[in-house]
């Protein structure tokens, strides 16, 4: 008889196993995070991942409305020439350098098809920030760029996105929406539906999707997450089964096929590592280079090593394609 699979979203908060709770991974007393209320309103780390879009959308709307009077407004234009299309708003505080390459706003629907919720979105740039040569997409949500943050040429940002203070967004970074980036971070890779807390360091080419990364976490060069099982990509989206994680001797259905990695404070992933969907690294878990991190729970205070000569890393098995 198959083991019972428990639906994570059906559990009461007090019944969520410790390995799936935010406090296991993030110490907000030692390292306060401006957006920690996202985690306080949810019952598991995976519920927080599912809540990123709703939280970011509301925070952006509220914050931009509150701070609007402190900024100069430009409707459907930029202070200096840029390639623009559609409807959008630019809001700039004092001391900002804002010279994007492109801004893509919402293209109005034909008059007969226009709806009341056909609104345009804004990019709000705080004092001392520099945005030069970037592509700004305001079709689906607002963008907020914190004080003294740098956005280099070649960066692409699709709202909704929140970027904190004094963050370096390097050439080649691609923020695909539903991203919350903390203060003092360094970003270069492709990021989608993620939270990166203060001083998170993802400075090289990589992919991070549907993930949570704690204080001072780090990805080495070419490290990447898988957020969808390799065989799940062979079936239509509506046929994909939710990811199941084994925790405390029980199996939990997280309610969605997609999840990347949950990295506790100070966790580090070495160069050219790949993590399976549903990987959980507790604080101070260090992964050496060239490792494949299988789905599951690791740490805290643990080193993961790739040992091919001692243990081997490749197992060959037959595969029967779906019919």
LUMTIRO-880585 format. One record per residue (C-alpha): x, y, z; residue number from 1; residue in one letter. Coordinates in steps of 0.2 Angstrom, whole numbers. Example, Ala and Ser with C-alpha at 12.3 -4.5 7.8 and 13.67 -1.06 7.14 Angstrom:
LUMTIRO-880585
   east  north     up    i  aa
     62    -22     39    1   a
     68     -5     36    2   s
END
This chain:
LUMTIRO-880585
   east  north     up    i  aa
      0      0      0    1   x
      7     17     -5    2   x
     11     29      9    3   x
     -1     43     13    4   x
      4     60      5    5   x
     -1     74     16    6   x
     -7     90      7    7   x
      4    104     15    8   x
     -9    118     12    9   x
    -23    108     22   10   x
    -13    108     38   11   x
    -15    120     52   12   x
      0    132     55   13   x
      5    123     71   14   x
      5    106     62   15   x
     18    112     49   16   x
     34    102     52   17   x
     49    112     58   18   x
     59    109     42   19   x
     46    118     32   20   x
     44    134     43   21   x
     53    150     40   22   x
     61    151     57   23   x
     71    136     53   24   x
     80    145     39   25   x
     79    164     43   26   x
     84    173     59   27   x
     74    190     58   28   x
     80    195     76   29   x
     98    194     71   30   x
     95    200     53   31   x
     79    210     51   32   x
     72    211     34   33   x
     60    224     27   34   x
     49    211     19   35   x
     49    198     33   36   x
     30    201     35   37   x
     28    190     20   38   x
     34    175     31   39   x
     24    181     46   40   x
      8    180     36   41   x
     11    162     30   42   x
     12    145     38   43   x
     27    137     28   44   x
     41    143     17   45   x
     32    136      2   46   x
     17    146      6   47   x
     29    161      6   48   x
     35    157    -12   49   x
     17    156    -17   50   x
     13    173     -9   51   x
     27    183    -17   52   x
     17    190    -31   53   x
      2    196    -21   54   x
     14    203     -7   55   x
     25    212    -20   56   x
     10    219    -29   57   x
      2    227    -14   58   x
     19    233     -6   59   x
     23    242    -23   60   x
      6    250    -24   61   x
      6    256     -6   62   x
     24    262     -6   63   x
     23    271    -22   64   x
      7    280    -17   65   x
     14    285      0   66   x
     31    292     -8   67   x
     24    299    -24   68   x
     25    317    -17   69   x
     44    316    -15   70   x
     47    312    -33   71   x
     46    321    -50   72   x
     33    313    -62   73   x
     35    309    -80   74   x
     20    302    -90   75   x
     25    291   -105   76   x
     42    299   -106   77   x
     59    299    -98   78   x
     70    314    -94   79   x
     82    310   -107   80   x
     78    301   -124   81   x
     74    282   -123   82   x
     65    270   -134   83   x
     47    269   -126   84   x
     31    261   -130   85   x
     14    261   -122   86   x
      8    269   -106   87   x
     19    271    -90   88   x
     25    283    -77   89   x
     42    287    -71   90   x
     44    294    -53   91   x
     62    300    -49   92   x
     68    307    -32   93   x
     82    319    -31   94   x
    100    314    -36   95   x
     94    300    -48   96   x
    103    296    -64   97   x
     89    288    -75   98   x
     94    284    -93   99   x
     87    267    -98  100   x
     88    260   -115  101   x
     70    256   -116  102   x
     53    257   -107  103   x
     39    245   -112  104   x
     23    251   -105  105   x
      5    244   -107  106   x
     -2    246   -124  107   x
    -20    252   -122  108   x
    -34    240   -128  109   x
    -45    246   -142  110   x
    -58    259   -135  111   x
    -73    246   -136  112   x
    -63    233   -127  113   x
    -55    244   -114  114   x
    -59    239    -96  115   x
    -59    249    -79  116   x
    -44    240    -73  117   x
    -34    244    -89  118   x
    -21    254    -79  119   x
     -3    259    -82  120   x
     12    255    -70  121   x
     26    265    -63  122   x
     44    264    -60  123   x
     49    273    -44  124   x
     68    277    -42  125   x
     75    282    -25  126   x
     88    296    -21  127   x
    105    292    -27  128   x
    101    277    -38  129   x
    108    275    -56  130   x
     99    266    -70  131   x
    109    267    -86  132   x
    105    257   -102  133   x
     93    245    -94  134   x
     77    238   -101  135   x
     62    242    -90  136   x
     46    232    -93  137   x
     30    240    -85  138   x
     17    229    -94  139   x
     12    219    -79  140   x
     17    228    -63  141   x
     27    242    -54  142   x
     45    242    -51  143   x
     54    250    -36  144   x
     73    254    -36  145   x
     80    258    -19  146   x
     92    272    -14  147   x
    110    271    -20  148   x
    106    256    -30  149   x
    115    253    -47  150   x
    107    246    -62  151   x
    120    243    -76  152   x
    118    243    -95  153   x
    110    227   -102  154   x
     99    223    -87  155   x
     81    218    -90  156   x
     68    221    -76  157   x
     50    215    -78  158   x
     38    221    -64  159   x
     32    218    -51  160   x
     50    220    -44  161   x
     56    227    -28  162   x
     75    231    -27  163   x
     82    237    -10  164   x
     95    250     -6  165   x
    114    249    -11  166   x
    111    234    -22  167   x
    122    231    -37  168   x
    112    224    -52  169   x
    125    219    -64  170   x
    125    219    -83  171   x
    116    203    -89  172   x
    104    202    -74  173   x
     86    197    -79  174   x
     73    200    -66  175   x
     58    191    -74  176   x
     45    198    -62  177   x
     38    194    -44  178   x
     56    197    -37  179   x
     60    205    -20  180   x
     78    209    -18  181   x
     85    215     -1  182   x
     98    229      3  183   x
    116    227     -1  184   x
    114    213    -13  185   x
    124    209    -29  186   x
    114    202    -44  187   x
    118    196    -61  188   x
    109    180    -66  189   x
     91    176    -71  190   x
     78    177    -56  191   x
     60    174    -56  192   x
     47    173    -42  193   x
     61    174    -28  194   x
     65    183    -12  195   x
     83    187     -9  196   x
     86    194      8  197   x
     99    207     13  198   x
    117    205      7  199   x
    112    190     -4  200   x
    126    188    -17  201   x
    121    181    -34  202   x
    135    190    -44  203   x
    137    177    -59  204   x
    127    169    -73  205   x
    115    158    -65  206   x
     96    154    -64  207   x
     85    156    -48  208   x
     67    152    -49  209   x
     53    150    -36  210   x
     66    151    -22  211   x
     70    159     -5  212   x
     87    165     -1  213   x
     92    171     16  214   x
    104    183     24  215   x
    121    183     15  216   x
    118    168      5  217   x
    128    165    -11  218   x
    128    156    -28  219   x
    145    153    -36  220   x
    148    155    -55  221   x
    136    145    -66  222   x
    127    137    -51  223   x
    109    135    -54  224   x
     92    129    -48  225   x
     80    117    -56  226   x
     62    122    -52  227   x
     53    109    -62  228   x
     56     91    -63  229   x
     65     85    -79  230   x
     51     73    -83  231   x
     37     86    -78  232   x
     43     95    -94  233   x
     36     81   -105  234   x
     18     83   -101  235   x
      6     98   -103  236   x
      5    110    -88  237   x
    -12    105    -82  238   x
     -6     87    -81  239   x
      9     90    -70  240   x
      8     83    -53  241   x
     13     93    -37  242   x
     30     91    -30  243   x
     31     79    -15  244   x
     44     82     -2  245   x
     49     69     12  246   x
     50     77     29  247   x
     51     69     46  248   x
     46     52     39  249   x
     31     58     30  250   x
     27     64     12  251   x
     20     81      9  252   x
     12     87     -7  253   x
     16    106     -8  254   x
      2    109    -20  255   x
     12    115    -35  256   x
     24    107    -47  257   x
     37    121    -46  258   x
     49    125    -32  259   x
     68    129    -33  260   x
     78    130    -17  261   x
     76    137      0  262   x
     93    143      7  263   x
     95    147     25  264   x
    105    162     32  265   x
    124    161     26  266   x
    121    145     15  267   x
    133    144      0  268   x
    132    135    -16  269   x
    148    132    -25  270   x
    152    135    -44  271   x
    143    124    -57  272   x
    131    116    -44  273   x
    114    111    -48  274   x
    100    109    -35  275   x
     84     98    -38  276   x
     67    105    -36  277   x
     63    105    -18  278   x
     80    107    -10  279   x
     81    115      7  280   x
     98    121     14  281   x
     97    126     33  282   x
    109    140     39  283   x
    127    138     36  284   x
    126    124     24  285   x
    140    124     12  286   x
    140    115     -5  287   x
    157    112    -14  288   x
    158    115    -33  289   x
    151    103    -46  290   x
    139     95    -34  291   x
    121     89    -39  292   x
    111     93    -24  293   x
     96     80    -23  294   x
     79     85    -17  295   x
     78     85      2  296   x
     84     93     18  297   x
    102     97     23  298   x
    111    106     37  299   x
    112    116     47  300   x
    131    118     49  301   x
    135    105     36  302   x
    147    103     21  303   x
    141     94      5  304   x
    155     87     -6  305   x
    155     79    -23  306   x
    165     63    -22  307   x
    165     54    -39  308   x
    180     43    -37  309   x
    174     36    -20  310   x
    155     35    -24  311   x
    152     38    -42  312   x
    139     50    -48  313   x
    131     42    -64  314   x
    118     28    -63  315   x
    111     23    -80  316   x
     93     16    -81  317   x
     81     12    -95  318   x
     68     25    -99  319   x
     50     22   -106  320   x
     43     37   -115  321   x
     25     41   -111  322   x
     12     35   -124  323   x
END
